[in-house]
């Protein structure tokens, strides 16, 4: 009889969930997110540790073709340069231009005691010469620019100056460097070796401050964050379920002692015990504290579900159908398995859906302050920690992991709300 009633109850809960479009949308989105995190690293082939040093802190960008150049040795200048006798006009010329280096050469000016080289790019004041990049001697007739080059137009201005710094002559040249990658960077990024041109992979979410693909790190980091966020609450919810049920069923003095333990554990500061667990496990500064984090969550998270389960079982023990089952000869084990635990599971399940986002946020916070997951291992919190210092210059480094945390926490909370509303029929039915 009770079994049939339970089936009808859960069927009613499922019908109410299906009728709630918001709950279905949250569930579908959440399942899609979890599948993307679990299967994504296998489908997105870019190594989360591979560094694209020519695309450091790059915004979202598609795939591009780049040439491979030998950039290991510094340029020693063109083969020869004739000295200008002052009668002919010296010329600033381009020798080679790519995003690894721009090589410029000019004829020496006999009147000059030195040169000043400026580089102007889009976004600078149109009336200015640009950024000063070199102050050169009169004997110099070439320069190699390796300063943060991108495939965009630059305008170089060379000023010939006398001993007092007075401008004698101004020369300008406009340059568009082609996209290039050094042989060392290509090998570091695990791209094809021995090729003159390579296809750079797309970075839909951009790259971080070390040139690592944000999407691959977001997927890999999601595995860590979701594992901690789901595994730890699952363990301490099960322990809390067993502890609270035992306390309520035994009752008396044992129940009072067990609840005193619960009150004591609730009063313990989480951050302090997180530090103590790190010390006990021998976790050195700069090492990942995932194990200590999981132990701390389990050790200090079980009291809340234990109190919830105890209260539910104390309430259920006084229900008429429990008394009827006892009068019909039902034993303690039968009552627990067939009546008490199934009726408590609804409240436990709702509590579990709220515990997951709390654990995810805790992991993100501890990783953010350097006590959880630490580089080079990715997690959403650790990625936020990397991105906060570059929020103004490269906001995508902070935006995407923060969005991942916010969306995941929001989805679990909305799903928990929907589940709680759907299970609210229990009390009315009883």
Secondary structure, DSSP 4 states (H G I P E B T S, - for coil): -HHHHHHHHHHHHHHHHHH-HHHHHHHHHHHHHHHHHHHHHHHS-S-TT---GGGTTPPSB--EEEEEE--SS-----S--PEE-SSSPP-EEEEEEBSS-EEEEEPEETT-SEEEEEEEETTS-TTS--EEEEEEETT--EEEE-SS--SSEEEEEEEEE-TT--EEEEEEEEEEPBPEEEHHHHHHTT--SS-SEEEEPPBTT-B-TTS-BHHHHHHHHHHHHHHHHHHHHHHHHHHHHHHHHHHHHH-HHHHHHHHHHHHHHHTS-HHHHHHHHHHHTTPPTTS--HHHHHHHHHHHHHHHHHHHHHHHHHHHTTSHHHHHHHHTT--HHHHIIIIIHHHHHHHHHHHHHHHHHHHHHHHHHHHHTTSSS-TTS--HHHHHHHHHTTTTT-THHHHHHHHHHHHHHHHHHHHHHHHHHHTTHHHHH-
